[in-house]
Amino acid sequence: MKRRTMRQSILSIIPAICLVVVVGSCKNGGNNGKMPVTTDSEQAMEYYQMAVTAFDRIKYSEAIDYFKKAIEEDPEFFMAYYWLYPLSGEYAKKVAERAFRIERELSDAESIIKTAFKYLVDGQKERAIEQVEKLIELYPEDVEAYKILYLLQFQFWQDMESARETLEAAIKVQPDHAISYNMLGYALMDLGDYENAGKAFDKYMKLEPDIANPYDSKGDYLMNLNRYREAYENYMKAYEIDSTFTISLKKAEKARKLMQNGTPV
């Protein structure tokens, strides 16, 4: 599934033992070069991690619920507000305003993200990019820093060539980062490179064979190639794995009708 409807994305997850109370070395740096996330609640951190997992699996309703629960536990949880923003529709502005009012001392990474967030909301693309590039300089071994950048490039500005470069850099940092292959597949399709797009989606499926989205994404790829029967099978597989993926069922019906009309299969 392509994430074109989102308004923003950033994220970082590191072990909760370092994140529960941000003090000492955890304050401005994460374990093993990972970006720290600041909260004073173990329960909030647990909800946040569950929300991020749902978010990456394109289960947005579930992600919204968990982000809201994290905020209920810790009303000063900046990253929870930040992730909730792109999912909030008409309430996104209020979510952003609340995030900007947070007074808690944030980690270095979160402070940079907050600045980039403000530039993004203000429509200052170049400055937002500069901030995220600074984030990558500070955390070059954290794939999530690259993820922040490529989601901005992909979702907000549809700069597919830049997104492709960032995605490839992210994959070099973490070759098993499944969602990066999903985004890379769509970027490559937009760039007309269907051969490598197919390889990216296949890798995504290999890394996440038990969740729905890889099959939905492969279905989209096959639909673009007019391979409707194969697309139908992949969409149905996605729905069989997760019945909340009703969009896959709708796409399957479209593929089925195209097959019945005698179009290429």
Buried (B, 14 or more C-beta within 10 A) or exposed (E): BBBEEBBBBBBBBBEBEBBBEBEEEBBBBBEEBBBBBBBBBBBBBBBBBBBBBBBBBBBBEBBBBBBBBBBBBBBBBBBBBBBBBBBBEEEBEEBBEBBEEBEBEBBBBBBBBBBBBBBBBEEBBEBBBBBBBBBBEBBEEBBBBBBBBBBBBBBBEEBBEBBBBBBBBBBEBBEEBBBBBBBBBBBBBBBEBBEBBBBBBBBBBEBBEEBBBBBBBBBBBBBEBEBBBBBBBBBBBBBEBBEEBEBBBEBBEBBBEBBEEEEEE
